[in-house]
């Protein structure tokens, strides 16, 4: 028996040894980690993967439906969100409006690039310093952009000691806790400062499809606006304005039809498979068959424009006779409509992430908060310059006080930046309510969201809370 046992044991030992050797052989058909990012060109593709995950459609829709930009039209299935009744297990919040997974996915992708870049091309050194610097700058820009979007969704107005979110600087599967706003914003600003030193200055060609110094200045201006760093916001917005003037008034409509790129430092290219205009209505088979209109502009917004002279009214909104002739609601949003109905490119429109109009309004608000209400280089001069570029025959307005000019700036942000993903966040950061007209609210309980209400902060989705035991839920949404 012992002899047979020895005979049986021998091949098992050999097999075990063979398996150990086989397990030590590296896989050659897997492209991952350092192998995937071993060259600077590979790293560039990695950061392009970060851009690919970047989207503005959901922030635009969120801000519109949560605020006073839209009212229900021919189809309504957004009761919990439009009526501010969402919670931690809300499917609409989880599937449509959560910022955590897509933005932290971007962060993870660019963090992998940042880790690989220092040793990329180490086996075959090449003169690729310019590309290496650009890729690093873009990765830092995207990391800051994604973290700032997460902040806007889940955090209150800036206060140094209040909770922000986790700021991920390395790719890791470990769970992470929320940190306070002061270190969070210092990390944001460091990433932007470092990015600006590396990004290209030129806005020619396809550069506006990727981050540049101007785009970094614009993001810095937004961040400092939310921080209430008024001098910093003014300086960053001025950097942008100095490179990109306001559009001539006769070219402004063409900007929204992608006939020019006036004012734009960074855009997201959209195609027939990802249509911006479909946020508001379905595509049509022909000019007389306009798809279902989901959301209409509110009369509150509609009535704010000088409809005869303000070029933004023509660019953003339309009273469509093809709809009214069939007894359908005729007031529609056409800001992202693209070309005419019934064409292959209907509802195809590139997303303008940063525009000069926004920078003028950031600078105007920053100057007002520094008590520079009127005169040269003041809040009034910026606001009047923007209006003159949008309204034919505009006569400059004189503002009597800081409060008066800030109120005017907030109204102008409503008109200039509607359907660009700012309104709900603007009301939150300024401590203002969402105030809908009673006849435009979906119910009697959804007319006003009081200033400071806990629902200005979205709930951390329950699936995220379960996956991360270190995560803290926002106030008002239970334990």
C-alpha positions in Angstrom: 0.0 0.0 0.0 2.8 2.3 0.8 4.4 1.6 -2.6 1.2 2.5 -4.4 0.7 5.6 -2.3 4.2 6.8 -3.3 3.4 6.1 -7.0 0.2 8.1 -6.8 1.8 10.9 -4.9 4.6 11.5 -7.3 2.6 12.7 -10.3 0.5 14.9 -7.9 3.6 16.6 -6.7 4.8 17.1 -10.3 1.4 18.4 -11.3 1.4 20.8 -8.3 4.8 22.1 -9.3 3.7 22.5 -12.9 0.7 24.5 -11.8 2.7 26.8 -9.7 5.0 27.5 -12.6 2.0 28.1 -14.8 0.5 30.5 -12.4 3.8 32.4 -12.3 3.5 33.1 -16.1 2.2 36.6 -16.7 -0.9 36.9 -19.0 -0.1 38.2 -22.5 -3.6 38.8 -23.7 -4.7 41.3 -21.0 -4.1 45.0 -21.5 -4.6 46.6 -18.2 -3.0 48.9 -15.6 0.6 49.8 -16.3 0.7 47.8 -19.5 -2.2 49.8 -21.0 -0.6 53.1 -20.0 3.1 52.4 -20.7 3.5 55.2 -23.3 2.5 58.8 -23.2 0.3 58.2 -26.2 -1.5 55.5 -24.3 -1.9 57.9 -21.4 -3.4 60.4 -23.9 -6.0 57.8 -24.9 -6.7 57.2 -21.2 -7.5 60.9 -20.6 -9.7 60.9 -23.7 -11.6 58.1 -21.9 -12.1 60.7 -19.1 -13.6 63.1 -21.6 -15.8 60.4 -23.0 -17.5 59.9 -19.6 -18.1 63.6 -19.2 -21.7 64.8 -19.7 -23.7 67.9 -19.0 -27.1 66.6 -20.1 -28.2 65.4 -16.6 -27.1 68.5 -14.8 -29.0 70.6 -17.4 -32.2 68.5 -16.9 -31.8 68.5 -13.1 -31.5 72.2 -12.9 -34.5 72.7 -15.2 -36.9 70.3 -13.6 -35.9 71.1 -10.0 -36.1 74.9 -10.5 -38.5 77.3 -12.3 -37.1 76.9 -15.8 -39.7 74.3 -17.1 -43.2 73.1 -16.5 -44.8 69.9 -17.6 -46.1 69.5 -21.1 -47.5 66.6 -23.0 -45.9 63.8 -21.0 -45.3 63.9 -17.2 -43.6 61.1 -15.3 -41.3 63.0 -12.9 -43.4 63.6 -9.9 -40.9 62.9 -7.2 -38.2 65.0 -8.7 -40.2 67.9 -10.2 -42.2 68.0 -6.9 -39.2 67.8 -4.6 -40.4 64.5 -3.0 -37.2 62.5 -3.7 -35.4 60.3 -1.2 -32.5 57.9 -0.9 -34.2 55.1 -2.9 -35.8 57.3 -5.6 -35.2 55.6 -8.9 -35.1 58.9 -10.8 -32.4 60.2 -8.5 -30.5 56.9 -8.6 -30.6 56.4 -12.4 -30.8 59.9 -13.8 -29.5 62.5 -11.5 -26.8 60.8 -9.4 -23.4 62.4 -9.9 -21.3 60.1 -7.9 -20.7 57.1 -10.2 -20.1 58.9 -13.5 -17.9 61.6 -11.9 -15.9 59.3 -9.7 -15.5 57.1 -12.8 -13.9 60.1 -14.6 -11.7 60.7 -11.5 -10.6 57.0 -11.4 -9.6 57.1 -15.1 -7.6 60.2 -14.9 -6.0 59.2 -11.6 -4.7 56.1 -13.4 -3.2 58.3 -16.0 -1.6 60.6 -13.5 0.0 57.6 -11.8 1.3 56.1 -15.0 2.6 59.3 -16.7 5.9 59.7 -14.7 7.2 56.4 -16.0 5.4 56.3 -19.4 7.9 55.7 -22.2 10.6 54.8 -19.7 11.7 51.8 -22.0 11.9 54.0 -25.1 12.5 57.6 -24.0 11.2 60.1 -26.5 11.0 63.8 -26.9 7.4 64.0 -25.8 7.5 66.6 -23.0 4.9 68.8 -24.6 2.4 66.0 -24.9 3.2 64.6 -21.5 2.5 68.1 -19.9 -0.7 68.5 -21.8 -2.0 65.1 -20.8 -1.2 65.8 -17.2 -2.9 69.2 -17.3 -6.0 67.7 -18.9 -6.1 64.9 -16.3 -5.9 67.5 -13.5 -8.5 69.7 -15.1 -10.9 66.7 -15.4 -10.3 65.6 -11.9 -11.2 69.1 -10.6 -14.2 69.4 -12.9 -15.7 66.0 -11.8 -15.1 66.7 -8.1 -16.7 70.2 -8.4 -19.8 68.6 -10.1 -20.1 66.2 -7.2 -19.9 69.1 -4.8 -22.7 71.0 -6.5 -25.1 68.0 -6.3 -24.5 66.9 -2.7 -23.2 69.8 -0.7 -24.6 73.0 0.7 -23.3 76.6 0.2 -19.6 77.0 0.9 -18.7 77.0 4.6 -15.2 75.9 5.5 -16.2 73.4 8.2 -19.2 71.9 6.5 -19.1 68.5 4.8 -18.0 68.2 1.2 -17.4 64.8 -0.4 -14.4 62.4 -0.7 -11.6 63.9 -2.9 -9.9 61.0 -4.6 -6.3 61.7 -5.7 -5.3 58.0 -6.3 -7.1 55.2 -8.0 -8.3 52.9 -5.2 -11.0 50.4 -4.4 -11.0 51.4 -0.7 -14.0 53.2 0.7 -13.5 56.9 1.5 -15.1 59.3 3.9 -16.4 62.8 3.3 -14.0 65.7 4.1 -14.8 69.3 5.0 -15.1 72.0 2.4 -12.0 73.9 3.2 -9.5 71.1 2.3 -11.8 69.9 -0.5 -11.7 73.3 -2.2 -8.0 73.7 -1.6 -7.5 70.4 -3.5 -9.8 71.7 -6.3 -7.8 74.9 -6.6 -4.4 73.1 -6.5 -5.5 70.9 -9.4 -6.7 73.9 -11.4 -3.5 75.9 -10.7 -1.3 73.0 -11.7 -3.4 72.3 -14.8 -3.2 75.9 -16.0 0.6 75.8 -16.0 0.5 72.8 -18.3 -2.4 73.3 -20.7 -2.1 74.9 -24.1 -3.2 78.5 -24.6 -4.4 78.2 -28.2 -8.1 77.9 -29.0 -7.7 77.1 -32.7 -8.8 73.9 -34.4 -10.1 71.2 -32.2 -8.5 72.6 -29.0 -12.0 73.6 -27.7 -12.9 70.0 -27.6 -10.3 69.5 -24.9 -9.2 71.5 -21.9 -7.1 74.7 -22.4 -5.8 77.5 -20.1 -9.0 79.4 -20.9 -11.2 76.4 -19.8 -9.2 76.1 -16.6 -9.6 79.8 -15.9 -13.4 79.4 -16.4 -13.6 76.5 -14.0 -11.5 78.4 -11.5 -13.9 81.3 -11.8 -16.9 79.0 -11.1 -15.1 77.4 -8.1 -14.2 80.8 -6.6 -17.7 82.1 -7.2 -19.1 79.3 -5.1 -16.4 79.9 -2.5 -17.3 83.5 -2.4 -13.7 84.4 -3.1 -14.8 87.5 -5.0 -11.4 88.9 -5.9 -10.3 85.4 -7.2 -13.5 84.9 -9.2 -13.0 88.4 -10.8 -9.4 87.7 -11.7 -10.1 84.2 -13.2 -13.2 85.5 -15.2 -11.1 88.4 -16.5 -8.5 85.9 -17.8 -11.2 84.2 -19.8 -12.8 87.5 -21.1 -9.5 88.8 -22.2 -9.1 85.9 -24.5 -12.7 85.5 -25.7 -14.9 88.6 -26.2 -18.6 88.5 -26.3 -20.2 87.4 -29.6 -21.4 90.0 -32.0 -25.2 90.2 -31.6 -25.9 89.1 -35.2 -23.9 85.9 -34.7 -25.4 84.8 -31.4 -28.2 82.7 -32.8 -25.6 81.0 -35.0 -23.6 80.0 -31.9 -26.6 77.8 -30.9 -26.8 76.2 -34.3 -23.1 75.4 -34.2 -22.4 77.8 -37.1 -19.6 79.4 -35.0 -17.8 78.8 -31.7 -18.0 82.4 -30.4 -17.4 82.7 -26.7 -16.6 79.0 -26.3 -13.4 77.7 -24.7 -14.6 74.1 -24.1 -17.4 72.2 -25.7 -18.7 68.6 -25.8 -19.3 67.4 -29.3 -22.7 65.8 -29.8 -23.9 63.4 -32.5 -27.1 61.7 -33.7 -26.6 59.0 -31.0 -26.4 61.6 -28.2 -28.8 64.5 -28.9 -28.9 67.6 -26.6 -32.4 68.7 -27.8 -34.0 65.4 -26.9 -34.0 66.6 -23.3 -37.1 68.5 -24.1 -38.8 66.7 -27.0 -38.5 63.6 -29.2 -37.1 63.8 -32.7 -39.5 64.1 -35.6 -39.9 62.1 -38.8 -40.7 65.2 -40.8 -41.3 68.9 -40.3 -45.0 68.3 -39.5 -44.5 65.5 -37.0 -42.7 67.0 -34.0 -42.0 64.5 -31.4 -43.7 64.5 -27.9 -42.9 67.6 -26.0 -41.8 66.6 -22.5 -41.0 70.0 -20.9 -42.1 73.5 -21.8 -40.4 76.7 -20.8 -42.2 78.5 -18.0 -44.1 81.7 -18.7 -42.1 83.1 -15.8 -38.9 82.8 -17.9 -40.6 83.5 -21.2 -42.0 86.8 -20.0 -38.6 88.1 -18.7 -37.3 88.7 -22.2 -37.7 91.7 -24.5 -39.0 89.4 -27.1 -38.7 91.9 -30.0 -35.1 92.9 -29.3 -33.4 90.3 -27.2 -31.5 87.9 -29.4 -31.6 85.2 -26.7 -35.3 84.8 -27.0 -34.9 83.8 -30.7 -32.0 81.6 -29.9 -33.5 79.8 -26.8 -37.3 79.7 -27.2 -40.0 79.4 -29.9 -43.7 79.6 -30.3 -44.1 76.8 -32.9 -47.0 77.2 -35.3 -46.7 73.6 -36.4 -47.8 72.6 -32.9 -50.4 75.3 -32.3 -52.1 74.4 -35.6 -52.7 70.9 -34.2 -53.9 72.1 -30.8 -50.7 71.0 -29.1 -48.7 73.1 -26.5 -46.7 75.4 -28.8 -44.1 77.0 -26.6 -40.9 75.0 -26.8 -37.2 75.1 -25.9 -35.1 75.3 -29.0 -31.7 76.2 -27.4 -30.3 72.8 -28.5 -32.5 72.1 -31.5 -29.7 72.2 -34.1 -31.0 72.3 -37.6 -34.6 72.1 -38.9 -37.2 69.5 -37.9 -37.2 66.3 -39.8 -33.4 66.3 -40.7 -30.8 63.8 -39.5 -29.3 66.5 -37.3 -32.4 67.6 -35.5 -31.7 68.0 -31.8 -28.0 67.6 -32.4 -26.1 70.5 -30.8 -22.7 70.7 -29.2 -22.7 71.4 -25.4 -21.1 74.7 -24.6 -19.5 74.0 -21.2 -17.9 77.5 -20.7 -19.0 80.7 -22.4 -18.0 84.4 -22.1 -21.5 85.4 -21.1 -21.2 83.3 -18.0 -17.8 84.9 -17.2 -19.3 88.4 -17.5 -22.0 87.5 -15.0 -19.4 85.9 -12.6 -17.3 89.0 -12.8 -20.3 91.3 -12.3 -21.4 89.4 -9.2 -17.8 89.4 -7.8 -17.4 93.1 -8.4 -20.8 93.8 -6.8 -19.8 91.8 -3.7 -16.7 94.0 -3.5 -19.0 97.0 -3.5 -18.0 98.2 -7.0 -21.5 98.9 -8.1 -21.1 101.6 -10.8 -18.4 103.3 -12.8 -15.5 101.7 -14.8 -14.7 98.1 -14.0 -17.8 97.6 -12.0 -20.8 95.3 -11.7 -22.9 97.7 -13.7 -20.4 98.0 -16.5 -20.2 94.3 -16.9 -24.0 93.8 -16.8 -24.6 96.6 -19.2 -21.9 95.3 -21.6 -23.6 91.8 -21.6 -27.0 93.2 -22.2 -25.8 95.5 -25.0 -24.4 92.4 -26.8 -27.7 90.6 -26.6 -30.4 93.4 -26.9 -30.8 95.6 -29.9 -31.0 99.2 -28.9 -30.2 98.6 -25.2 -29.7 101.6 -23.1 -27.4 101.2 -20.1 -29.1 101.0 -16.7 -28.1 102.7 -13.5 -28.3 100.8 -10.3 -28.9 102.5 -7.0 -27.4 99.9 -4.7 -25.4 96.7 -4.3 -28.6 94.8 -3.6 -30.3 96.2 -6.7 -27.4 95.2 -9.0 -27.1 91.7 -7.5 -30.8 91.1 -8.0 -30.4 92.2 -11.6 -27.4 89.9 -12.1 -29.4 86.9 -10.8 -32.2 87.7 -13.2 -29.7 88.0 -16.0 -28.2 84.6 -15.1 -31.7 83.2 -15.4 -32.1 84.6 -18.9 -28.6 84.1 -20.2 -27.8 80.7 -18.7 -31.2 79.0 -18.8 -31.0 75.3 -19.7 -27.2 75.2 -19.1 -27.2 73.6 -15.7 -27.0 76.5 -13.3 -30.4 77.7 -12.0 -31.0 75.3 -9.1 -27.4 75.6 -7.9 -27.5 79.4 -8.2 -30.6 79.6 -6.0 -28.9 77.3 -3.5 -25.6 79.2 -3.2 -27.3 82.6 -2.9 -29.8 81.3 -0.3 -32.8 82.0 -2.4 -36.0 79.9 -2.8 -37.3 78.2 -5.9 -40.5 80.3 -6.5 -42.7 79.0 -9.3 -45.9 80.6 -10.5 -48.9 78.8 -8.9 -50.4 78.0 -12.3 -47.1 76.5 -13.5 -46.4 74.3 -10.5 -47.3 70.6 -10.8 -49.2 70.6 -7.5 -50.1 73.0 -4.7 -47.3 71.7 -2.6 -44.7 72.2 -5.3 -45.0 76.0 -5.8 -42.1 77.1 -3.5 -39.0 75.3 -2.2 -38.0 77.5 0.7 -34.5 78.9 0.8 -32.2 76.6 2.7 -34.5 73.6 2.4 -32.7 70.3 2.8 -33.8 69.2 -0.6 -31.4 71.6 -2.2 -28.8 68.9 -1.4 -29.6 65.7 -3.2 -29.7 62.5 -1.2 -26.7 60.1 -1.3 -28.4 57.2 -3.1 -29.0 54.2 -0.9 -26.9 51.9 -3.0 -23.9 54.2 -2.4 -24.6 54.3 1.4 -24.7 50.5 1.5 -21.5 50.2 -0.5 -19.5 52.7 1.6 -19.9 52.4 5.4 -17.8 55.6 5.8 -20.3 57.7 3.8 -22.5 60.2 5.7 -26.0 60.9 4.4 -27.2 64.4 3.9 -29.5 66.0 6.5 -33.2 65.3 6.1 -32.9 61.9 4.4 -32.8 59.7 7.4 -29.9 57.8 9.0 
